[in-house]
Structures are given as structure tokens and as C-alpha cells.
Amino acid sequence: MSAEEHHEVYAPDQLKPTNRRRAQRGAIISAVVLLMFFWGNQSGNTEKVWLVVIAVLLVATVIGDVVLRKAGLRPND
């Protein structure tokens, strides 16, 4: 093989399609579970800020994925 040739190497599990709906539901459920810890026994607000930020990022990722797929910018698996 010459230095010019380059072949991508993939593991078999990388080529297997994932269940997108299950991943989206998992992200939403995780965000809800994180927000349930909002009313815990924290003495400061730092934990609450992190919980909200992570939950918002999870939901924003799901919404961004849906928008990009509808716009045709991401492939529908």
C-alpha cells in the first residue's frame, strides 16, 4: 500500500445503526431525572445551576438534532 492510499478502519459496532428515538427519549428522561434532584438537600445554589445547565444542554441537543434532520442537514438513519 502506498503512502497515498488511506482506508478508513471501522469497528463492526460503528457501522451498526443506533435507535435514534430511544436515544432521544433517554436524553429527555435523563434531563427530567436531573431536574428532580433540584429539590434536594443542597445548601448552596451551585449544584442547582449545574443541574439546570446540564438538563438544558440535553434538551437543546435533542431539539437541535430534530431541527437539523428536518432541514436535511443530518442523515436519517
C-alpha positions in Angstrom: 0.0 0.0 0.0 1.5 3.3 -1.0 1.6 6.4 1.2 -1.1 8.0 -0.8 -3.7 5.3 -0.1 -5.7 5.7 3.0 -8.6 3.4 4.0 -10.9 4.1 6.9 -11.0 1.5 9.5 -14.3 0.9 11.3 -15.2 -1.5 14.1 -18.3 -3.5 13.3 -20.3 -1.8 16.1 -19.6 1.6 14.5 -21.5 0.6 11.3 -24.5 -0.7 13.2 -27.3 1.9 13.2 -28.5 3.1 16.6 -32.0 3.6 17.7 -32.4 7.4 17.4 -35.8 7.6 19.1 -34.5 5.6 22.1 -31.5 7.9 22.4 -33.8 11.0 22.3 -36.1 9.6 24.9 -33.2 8.6 27.1 -31.8 12.2 26.9 -35.2 13.7 27.9 -35.7 11.2 30.7 -32.2 12.0 32.0 -33.0 15.7 31.9 -36.1 15.1 33.9 -34.3 13.0 36.4 -31.6 15.7 36.8 -34.3 18.3 37.5 -35.9 16.1 40.1 -32.6 16.4 42.1 -33.2 20.2 42.0 -35.2 19.9 45.2 -32.5 18.1 47.2 -30.7 18.9 50.4 -28.1 21.2 48.7 -27.1 24.1 50.9 -25.8 26.3 48.0 -27.1 27.1 44.6 -24.0 25.9 42.7 -25.4 22.4 42.4 -28.8 23.7 41.2 -27.1 25.8 38.5 -25.2 22.7 37.2 -28.3 20.5 37.2 -30.3 23.1 35.2 -27.4 23.7 32.8 -26.9 20.0 32.1 -30.6 19.4 31.7 -30.9 22.3 29.3 -28.0 21.1 27.2 -29.5 17.6 26.9 -32.9 19.0 25.7 -31.1 21.5 23.4 -29.1 18.6 21.8 -32.3 16.7 21.1 -34.1 19.7 19.7 -31.0 20.6 17.6 -30.9 17.1 16.2 -34.6 17.1 15.3 -34.3 20.5 13.6 -31.1 19.5 11.6 -32.7 16.3 10.4 -35.9 18.1 9.3 -33.7 20.6 7.4 -31.9 17.7 5.7 -28.5 18.6 7.2 -28.2 15.3 9.0 -28.9 11.9 7.5 -31.9 10.0 8.7 -30.6 6.6 9.8 
